[in-house]
Structure formats: C-alpha cells, structure tokens
Amino acid sequence: MSLGEPTSESAPFFSDDSEAEGAEERAGAADAQSSLEESASGVTKGRALLTVLILCYINLLNYMDRFTVAGVLPDIEHYFGIDDGKSGLLQTVFICSYMFLAPVFGYLGDRYNRKLIMSVGITFWSLVTLASSYTPREHFWALLLTRGLVGVGEASYSTIAPTIIADLYVKGKRTNMLSIFYFAIPVGSGLGYIVGSQVGGLAQDWHWALRVTPGLGLIAVLLLLFVVQEPKRGAIEARPEHHLHQTSWLTDLKALSKNYSFVLSTLGFTSVAFVTGSLALWAPTFLFRAAVFTGEREPCVEGNCASSDSLIFGAITCVTGVLGVASGVQISRALKTRTPRADPLVCAAGLLLSAPFLYLAIVFAQASTIATYVFIFLGETFLSMNWAIVADILLYVVVPTRRSTAEALQIVFSHFLGDAGSPYMIGVVSDSLRQTDSFLWQFRSLQLSLLLCSFVAVIGGGFFLATALFIERDRDRAENRAPSDDEPIVVPRSGRSTRVPVSSVLI
C-alpha cells in the first residue's frame, strides 16, 4: 500500500487539498506505468499504433490476393476448360505450400528479426503473383505452380504479424488491436471478390485481376522497412520474477501438445477454416449456377461470367466480417464479467448458430435468390465471430517465446485439415455426384457437396465447448509460467534466483 492511497482510518485526517494531491499522484503513477510499458517494448505509443495499421494493411492485401482467384473462377474454368476438381486445386496448392512452410517461418520468427523476414516474404509473394497473371491458355500447371509459390510469401507474414501485436499491447488493448487486425480478413476477402471480378470485367481479361495486389505489396514492403519498429519479445508482459528464455523447438512442441486449450481451439478453428475455405472458393460459382439453373442468367459463353455474383458476395463478406468480428469481441468482453470462459463459449456459439443458416442458404438457392443472400449474410456473420477471439486465446495461453511456433502450428493443422483440402474435396464430390453435364446437375451436384459445411461447423462448435473446460488452467499457467523439472534448474547469482538450462550446468 502506497502513501498516496489513504485508508478508511486515515481519510478523516486529510484535507480536500490532500485528496486532490493524492489523485494527482495516482494519475502520475498511471502515466508512469504507461511510459514503463512503452520503454519495455521499445516502441512509442504512436509508433505502435502505426505499426498495427501497417500490419492491418498487409493483412488486407494478403486476403485480397488470396480470394481474387475465387472472384474470377468461372472465367478461369472457361479459359482453361477445367472441371470442378481441378478448379479446387487452385486453392489447395496455395494452402498446402502456405501451411507446410508456416512452421519454418514460425521457428525463424521466434529467433530472428521479424520485420526483415516479413519484408523478404512479401516481396517474393508480390513478384510471384505478378508472374501468375501471364499464364498462357495451354499451361494450367504454371498457374497451379505460381499459386503454390504465393503461399511461401504469405506464410512468412501470417505466422509473425500477430506476435508483433502481442509484443506491443497487453490485455484489453491487445484484444482491441487484434480486432482491428482481423477486420482485414473479411474485408480483404470481400475486396478480393470485388476487385477480381470488376477489374477482370473492365479489362475483359481475368489475367488483369491478378495484377492489382503486386504493386500494393511492394508499397507494404517499403512501409515495413522504413516505418515499422521491431518490439522486444515478451518484454511488455515480463514481470521481475519472470526471466523469459528460449527453449529448443522440440521442447516447445512438447509443451504446446500438453496445452489443451491451444490444441482444442486449433481443432475448432480448423472447422472454421474448412467452412470458410469451401465458401470462399465455391460460393460465387454456386450462386452463378443457381441463377443459370433458374433461368435468371445466361450460361457462360465468353469471359466475365459471374462478375455480379462475385460483387454481391464480396460486399456481403466485407460487411458480415466487420459485424461478426466486432460483435464477437464485444459479446466476449461483456460475458467475461460473468465467466472467464467467455472466449471459447462465444466461438462455440458462433459456429453452432452459423450451421443452420448456411444450410438454409444452400437449400434455398433454387427457390429464392434474396432468401439465399439473407441466410448467407447471417451465417457468415456468426462464422466471423471467431477470428479475433481465437487469436487472442492463443496469445494468452501460450508464453511469448513460443507464440510464433504456436501460430505456425495452428496454421498447419487448421489448413491441413481445413481449407487446404476442403475446396478440392467439394469439387471432387461435386464431380462424382454429377450424373450428366446439364445445367441442372452442374448446380445440384455442387449444392449437395456444399452441405458438408454445415455439419463441419457443428463439429467445430463442439471443440470450442471442450476448450472452455481447460481455458482457465492454461491461461494461469502461461501467465505464471514455471519451467518444467527437466528444462531448467535454479542457480543463485547476485543474491537472486536465476533460471539456467540443465545442460549448461552439467557441462
């Protein structure tokens, strides 16, 4: 208890001036604490905010580039003369390279300069995306190859950026900044559909849709190099009695495998990735085929096949993403006053509520276009409630020195079992169910295969409910981390206990 904080016994002996003086002292202490946080991270408050905005801009470009192909998918199918299975491969090869390289960049991000790693990755991603826009008609394999290489650059960014935000802010501020960061996912995805379809339509050539993001990506590299400042890892969270130190990668993996909140929330997020990956690639094409089947649209003969469907779906994705992320964070914040398990419970509710609306959207596609869009709007809103919350769960149940590795592992598993295979799976199931090549069966087969999304969403909700059982224990362990018996021992130094590795003492 400080002298500036009067107790109930001493309060009558202080005058009003003394009370005002005490308030000033408390305000000064708060300012000192804020200044202490800034000096701990090594980044000023203004530069930290600017860093988050730049990371949001890059994240928006990341998802904008990822879903540009989906916005012009009917044109690509028509141009190369490919079926649904090969179309699904465009997203699958990208996600596969992205997820397999994520652990590599996670390892590097926990140990080396994160700003430099991201700059090199984004430069590579921009150049490869530009190269993919020059793919000739007879070389579909070249488009697959370049889309796979795009995943290399994106893996270098997605595993590292959230950890930089975690090293700039704590607790409520961190949640707010992560919300801003993850707004870029639905907004960028929606812009991908819109820009892809509209630029391709204006140029009468889908190749031009892939030439928008590379220039914007090079601008992002310049901002990273000359504006963003690398914060100190974990310094803003470290308490005097906690000495954060690096451990081996195998030790990190072992510790994360025993972190049930991390494992179960990753499985829940895998369901989110499965559903969003399937809808992201196939929803505009499905809506176009539904319109052709009902006679509202003409079949695709030339280019610019589904520009209006991509435009509408893109707009819905932008709006529902902002609503979903914002409402998820606010509902979770309100529920935390009642239960510390609010985060996984909100994630579970989002998935379980999205399932019936997505089912109705798919079923009503042949009956009412308006009803379909309304159900898609509701389903995507509930689905988007997970994005920022899942990221926040990972950051507060994992210690700072393992966060990039944890991000990488979450990316690998969520994409490997989620959106790496789901677009291809939906395409293969659609091809296998199609009895003839009529407009009816082109629509019906894709409709039946997309129904898988609703069932996967229910399974994901169950994983988040299970996460709620362990979230309190794992958060306490991360905040009050004590290394395991075989990891370090305690050796006195300068009158204080210091943790050092066993191997250094044995040697």
C-alpha positions, 0 to 999 in steps of 0.5 A: 500500500502506497502513501498516496492511497489513504485508508478508511482510518486515515481519510478523516485526517486529510484535507480536500487539498490532500485528496486532490494531491493524492489523485494527482499522484495516482494519475502520475503513477498511471502515466508512469506505468504507461511510459514503463510499458512503452520503454519495455517494448521499445516502441512509442505509443504512436509508433505502435499504433502505426505499426498495427495499421501497417500490419492491418494493411498487409493483412488486407492485401494478403486476403485480397490476393488470396480470394481474387482467384475465387472472384474470377473462377468461372472465367478461369474454368472457361479459359482453361476448360477445367472441371470442378476438381481441378478448379479446387486445386487452385486453392489447395496448392496455395494452402498446402505450400502456405501451411507446410512452410508456416512452421519454418517461418514460425521457428525463424520468427521466434529467433530472428528479426521479424520485420526483415523476414516479413519484408523478404516474404512479401516481396517474393509473394508480390513478384510471384503473383505478378508472374501468375497473371501471364499464364498462357491458355495451354499451361494450367500447371504454371498457374497451379505452380505460381499459386503454390509459390504465393503461399511461401510469401504469405506464410512468412507474414501470417505466422509473425504479424500477430506476435508483433501485436502481442509484443506491443499491447497487453490485455484489453488493448491487445484484444482491441488491436487484434480486432482491428487486425482481423477486420482485414480478413473479411474485408480483404476477402470481400475486396478480393471478390470485388476487385477480381471480378470488376477489374477482370470485367473492365479489362475483359481479361481475368489475367488483369485481376491478378495484377492489382495486389503486386504493386500494393505489396511492394508499397507494404514492403517499403512501409515495413522497412522504413516505418515499422519498429521491431518490439522486444519479445515478451518484454511488455508482459515480463514481470521481475520474477519472470526471466523469459528464455528460449527453449529448443523447438522440440521442447516447445512442441512438447509443451504446446501438445500438453496445452489443451486449450491451444490444441482444442481451439486449433481443432475448432478453428480448423472447422472454421477454416474448412467452412470458410475455405469451401465458401470462399472458393465455391460460393460465387460459382454456386450462386452463378449456377443457381441463377443459370439453373433458374433461368435468371442468367445466361450460361457462360459463353465468353469471359466475365461470367459471374462478375455480379455474383462475385460483387454481391458476395464480396460486399456481403463478406466485407460487411458480415466480417466487420459485424461478426468480428466486432460483435464477437469481441464485444459479446466476449468482453461483456460475458467475461464479467460473468465467466472467464470462459467467455472466449471459447463459449462465444466461438462455440456459439458462433459456429453452432448458430452459423450451421443452420443458416448456411444450410438454409442458404444452400437449400434455398438457392433454387427457390429464392435468390434474396432468401439465399443472400439473407441466410448467407449474410447471417451465417457468415456473420456468426462464422466471423465471430471467431477470428479475433477471439481465437487469436487472442486465446492463443496469445494468452495461453501460450508464453511469448517465446513460443507464440510464433511456433504456436501460430505456425502450428495452428496454421498447419493443422487448421489448413491441413485439415481445413481449407487446404483440402476442403475446396478440392474435396467439394469439387471432387464430390461435386464431380462424382455426384454429377450424373450428366453435364446439364445445367441442372446437375452442374448446380445440384451436384455442387449444392449437395457437396456444399452441405458438408459445411454445415455439419463441419461447423457443428463439429467445430462448435463442439471443440470450442465447448471442450476448450472452455473446460481447460481455458482457465488452467492454461491461461494461469499457467502461461501467465505464471509460467514455471519451467518444467523439472527437466528444462531448467534448474535454479542457480543463485547469482547476485543474491537472486534466483536465476533460471539456467538450462540443465545442460549448461550446468552439467557441462 
